[in-house]
Amino acid sequence: RVHSGAHYPSDVAAGGVIGLVAAALVRAAPRLLGRHVL
């Protein structure tokens, strides 16, 4: 959709960064919250 002008490349890059941060938080959640919460 970048090539059709629907999204700016910076929008796509920001979405990728947000996705990576969200995945890292989910992956680290058990270690950060401890076993008693999960």
N, CA, C and O of each residue as an XYZ file, in Angstrom:
152
protein
N       0.805     -1.198      0.000
C       0.000      0.000      0.000
C       0.849      1.262      0.000
O       0.340      2.354     -0.251
N       2.125      1.119      0.277
C       2.994      2.285      0.207
C       3.087      2.777     -1.228
O       3.042      3.982     -1.477
N       3.217      1.851     -2.177
C       3.383      2.247     -3.579
C       2.150      2.930     -4.142
O       2.258      3.693     -5.102
N       0.970      2.674     -3.565
C      -0.248      3.318     -4.058
C      -0.540      4.638     -3.346
O      -1.519      5.314     -3.661
N       0.308      5.002     -2.388
C       0.134      6.270     -1.694
C      -0.803      6.210     -0.511
O      -1.120      7.248      0.070
N      -1.260      5.021     -0.132
C      -2.188      4.907      0.985
C      -1.483      5.123      2.324
O      -2.100      5.580      3.286
N      -0.194      4.795      2.384
C       0.570      4.967      3.615
C       1.925      5.559      3.282
O       2.527      5.236      2.258
N       2.390      6.422      4.153
C       3.754      6.929      4.022
C       4.718      5.869      4.534
O       4.357      5.094      5.420
N       5.939      5.816      3.998
C       6.924      4.845      4.504
C       7.172      4.985      6.005
O       7.422      3.992      6.688
N       7.106      6.209      6.516
C       7.306      6.399      7.957
C       6.181      5.743      8.759
O       6.418      5.265      9.868
N       4.965      5.714      8.217
C       3.856      5.028      8.887
C       4.136      3.536      8.992
O       3.884      2.915     10.025
N       4.655      2.974      7.920
C       4.965      1.547      7.902
C       6.094      1.248      8.880
O       6.032      0.263      9.616
N       7.124      2.089      8.894
C       8.246      1.895      9.813
C       7.789      2.025     11.262
O       8.197      1.234     12.111
N       6.953      3.006     11.550
C       6.454      3.184     12.915
C       5.618      1.983     13.341
O       5.715      1.543     14.487
N       4.814      1.456     12.455
C       4.028      0.265     12.769
C       4.913     -0.927     13.064
O       4.619     -1.717     13.960
N       6.000     -1.063     12.312
C       6.942     -2.150     12.566
C       7.606     -2.019     13.917
O       7.762     -3.007     14.635
N       7.999     -0.801     14.271
C       8.636     -0.575     15.573
C       7.652     -0.862     16.699
O       8.013     -1.497     17.690
N       6.424     -0.406     16.558
C       5.409     -0.667     17.579
C       5.177     -2.166     17.726
O       5.041     -2.668     18.841
N       5.133     -2.874     16.614
C       4.963     -4.324     16.663
C       6.115     -5.022     17.354
O       5.899     -5.945     18.139
N       7.341     -4.592     17.071
C       8.506     -5.198     17.723
C       8.512     -4.928     19.222
O       8.830     -5.819     20.011
N       8.165     -3.714     19.618
C       8.119     -3.376     21.045
C       7.033     -4.186     21.742
O       7.254     -4.700     22.838
N       5.872     -4.305     21.124
C       4.787     -5.083     21.718
C       5.182     -6.546     21.860
O       4.899     -7.165     22.885
N       5.826     -7.102     20.851
C       6.265     -8.496     20.920
C       7.305     -8.688     22.012
O       7.281     -9.694     22.721
N       8.216     -7.736     22.154
C       9.237     -7.834     23.199
C       8.610     -7.764     24.584
O       9.036     -8.480     25.491
N       7.605     -6.912     24.760
C       6.933     -6.812     26.060
C       6.186     -8.092     26.399
O       6.223     -8.551     27.541
N       5.513     -8.664     25.424
C       4.789     -9.913     25.663
C       5.764    -11.032     25.997
O       5.504    -11.853     26.876
N       6.880    -11.059     25.294
C       7.869    -12.108     25.544
C       8.511    -11.954     26.922
O       8.830    -12.952     27.568
N       8.703    -10.718     27.376
C       9.355    -10.468     28.658
C       8.373    -10.438     29.825
O       8.808    -10.379     30.975
N       7.076    -10.476     29.572
C       6.075    -10.332     30.628
C       6.245    -11.328     31.771
O       6.196    -10.906     32.926
N       6.440    -12.613     31.524
C       6.585    -13.540     32.657
C       7.777    -13.196     33.549
O       7.697    -13.322     34.771
N       8.863    -12.769     32.950
C      10.052    -12.433     33.731
C       9.839    -11.126     34.488
O      10.288    -10.992     35.627
N       9.160    -10.163     33.869
C       8.949     -8.866     34.501
C       7.901     -8.928     35.608
O       8.041     -8.263     36.635
N       6.870     -9.713     35.406
C       5.769     -9.761     36.366
C       5.973    -10.813     37.445
O       5.371    -10.731     38.516
N       6.798    -11.778     37.178
C       7.022    -12.835     38.149
C       6.032    -13.967     37.960
O       5.001    -13.814     37.304
N       6.358    -15.083     38.533
C       5.529    -16.274     38.344
C       4.200    -16.191     39.094
O       3.229    -16.821     38.674
N       4.128    -15.440     40.182
C       2.899    -15.401     40.969
C       1.748    -14.706     40.245
O       0.586    -14.985     40.541
N       2.039    -13.821     39.314
C       0.985    -13.123     38.579
C       0.460    -13.992     37.455
O      -0.750    -14.104     37.253
N       1.377    -14.607     36.724
C       0.970    -15.448     35.605
C       0.963    -16.858     36.088
O       0.650    -17.771     35.324
